[in-house]
Amino acid sequence: MIDMQPVKSSSIKEIGYDPKERTLAVAFSDGSLYHYADVDRSTFDELAGAKSVGGYLHSGIIGVYKHTKMPSD
């Protein structure tokens, strides 16, 4: 289980990171959860500290890292 932290974003509810697996987790406001593979800790830190979390996600993560949509509970 990846520990999640809330973020201020209109489309993203929470983000989390598993350093052992190098997995970024992004929970969207619509309830969907995506895992992005092979993400550096520095990339997660930049995402967490970005002025626009959604903007950073779209410019620096989506289309750059392989992702998996996780099943809903």
Buried (B, 14 or more C-beta within 10 A) or exposed (E): EBEBEEBEBEEBBBBBBBEEEBBBBBBBEEEEBBBBEEBEEEBBEEBBEBEEBBEBBEEBBEEEBEBEEEEEE
